[in-house]
Amino acid sequence: MSNFTALGAMVALWIANAFLTVSLDKWVRDLDESIVTGVIRGVRVSLKHRRRILQVSFVTTVAAYVVVEGALAIGWILIGRNAGVEELELLAYLFAFLNAMAAFSWPLTFAFHYRHLAAILREAEEG
């Protein structure tokens, strides 16, 4: 792959990477806020609906986040393997490492965050 092609691929993947990471992060935060407050688009929802959001929507969104971050890491590795210049190769591997860390850290963080949100819902049931 020529240097220009590698650089173009890196810019395109970086734009996709930034967009997907910000979008998925916002999606997770919005679901998180809906579960905690019980308000979705200004409408109060039942506790049963909040529990369904936690068990279905939140879990699948975090799983999608992990898959996207893993796919982006693989994309960076492929660009790094085919880059003709060592600096571009190292930059691609750096981004691959960052995306791989995001893909590996979410499942670890998810278990604690899920338990925290479930505890908030249990508290809301009791009180």
C-alpha positions as CSV (number, residue, x, y, z in Angstrom):
1,M,0.0,0.0,0.0
2,S,1.4,3.4,-0.9
3,N,2.0,6.0,1.8
4,F,-0.8,8.2,0.4
5,T,-3.3,5.3,0.4
6,A,-2.3,4.3,4.0
7,L,-2.7,7.9,5.2
8,G,-6.1,8.2,3.4
9,A,-7.2,4.9,5.0
10,M,-6.0,6.1,8.4
11,V,-7.9,9.4,8.1
12,A,-11.1,7.6,7.0
13,L,-10.9,5.1,9.8
14,W,-10.1,7.8,12.3
15,I,-13.2,9.7,11.3
16,A,-15.3,6.6,11.6
17,N,-13.6,5.7,14.9
18,A,-14.4,9.1,16.4
19,F,-18.0,9.2,15.2
20,L,-18.8,5.6,16.4
21,T,-17.1,6.0,19.7
22,V,-18.9,9.3,20.5
23,S,-22.2,8.0,19.2
24,L,-22.1,4.8,21.2
25,D,-20.9,6.5,24.3
26,K,-23.8,9.0,24.1
27,W,-26.2,6.1,23.5
28,V,-24.9,4.3,26.6
29,R,-25.2,7.5,28.7
30,D,-28.7,8.1,27.5
31,L,-29.8,4.6,28.4
32,D,-28.0,5.0,31.8
33,E,-29.9,8.2,32.5
34,S,-33.2,6.7,31.5
35,I,-32.7,3.8,33.8
36,V,-31.7,6.0,36.8
37,T,-34.3,8.7,36.4
38,G,-37.2,6.7,34.9
39,V,-37.8,9.5,32.3
40,I,-37.6,8.8,28.6
41,R,-38.1,11.7,26.3
42,G,-39.8,13.7,29.0
43,V,-42.3,10.9,29.9
44,R,-42.2,9.0,33.2
45,V,-42.0,5.2,32.6
46,S,-42.8,2.3,34.9
47,L,-40.2,0.4,36.9
48,K,-40.9,-2.7,34.8
49,H,-40.0,-0.8,31.7
50,R,-36.8,0.6,33.3
51,R,-35.8,-3.0,34.2
52,R,-36.4,-4.1,30.6
53,I,-34.3,-1.3,29.4
54,L,-31.5,-2.4,31.7
55,Q,-31.8,-6.1,30.8
56,V,-32.2,-5.8,27.1
57,S,-31.3,-2.4,25.6
58,F,-28.4,-1.6,27.9
59,V,-26.8,-5.1,27.6
60,T,-27.1,-5.1,23.8
61,T,-25.8,-1.6,23.4
62,V,-22.7,-2.4,25.5
63,A,-22.2,-5.6,23.5
64,A,-22.4,-3.5,20.2
65,Y,-19.9,-1.1,21.7
66,V,-17.5,-3.9,22.4
67,V,-17.9,-5.4,18.9
68,V,-17.4,-2.0,17.2
69,E,-14.3,-1.2,19.2
70,G,-12.9,-4.7,18.4
71,A,-13.6,-4.2,14.7
72,L,-12.0,-0.8,14.7
73,A,-8.9,-2.3,16.4
74,I,-8.7,-5.0,13.7
75,G,-9.0,-2.3,11.0
76,W,-6.1,-0.3,12.6
77,I,-4.0,-3.5,12.7
78,L,-4.7,-4.2,9.0
79,I,-3.7,-0.6,8.1
80,G,-0.6,-0.9,10.2
81,R,0.5,-4.2,8.6
82,N,0.1,-2.6,5.1
83,A,1.6,0.8,5.8
84,G,4.8,1.5,3.9
85,V,6.2,4.0,6.4
86,E,7.2,3.0,9.9
87,E,5.7,6.1,11.5
88,L,2.3,5.4,9.9
89,E,2.6,1.8,11.0
90,L,3.3,2.8,14.6
91,L,0.5,5.3,14.6
92,A,-1.9,2.7,13.3
93,Y,-0.8,0.2,16.0
94,L,-1.2,2.9,18.7
95,F,-4.8,3.4,17.6
96,A,-5.3,-0.4,17.5
97,F,-4.1,-0.6,21.0
98,L,-6.4,2.1,22.2
99,N,-9.4,0.5,20.5
100,A,-8.5,-2.9,21.9
101,M,-8.3,-1.5,25.4
102,A,-11.8,0.0,25.0
103,A,-13.0,-3.4,23.7
104,F,-11.5,-5.2,26.7
105,S,-12.3,-2.7,29.4
106,W,-16.1,-2.4,28.6
107,P,-16.9,-6.0,29.6
108,L,-15.0,-5.6,32.9
109,T,-16.6,-2.3,33.7
110,F,-20.0,-3.5,32.5
111,A,-20.4,-6.1,35.3
112,F,-20.0,-3.4,38.0
113,H,-22.1,-0.8,36.2
114,Y,-24.9,-3.4,35.6
115,R,-24.9,-4.3,39.3
116,H,-25.0,-0.6,40.2
117,L,-28.0,0.1,38.0
118,A,-29.8,-3.0,39.2
119,A,-29.3,-1.9,42.8
120,I,-30.8,1.5,41.9
121,L,-33.8,-0.2,40.4
122,R,-34.2,-2.5,43.5
123,E,-34.0,0.6,45.7
124,A,-36.8,2.3,43.6
125,E,-38.9,-0.9,44.0
126,E,-38.6,-0.7,47.8
127,G,-39.1,3.0,48.2
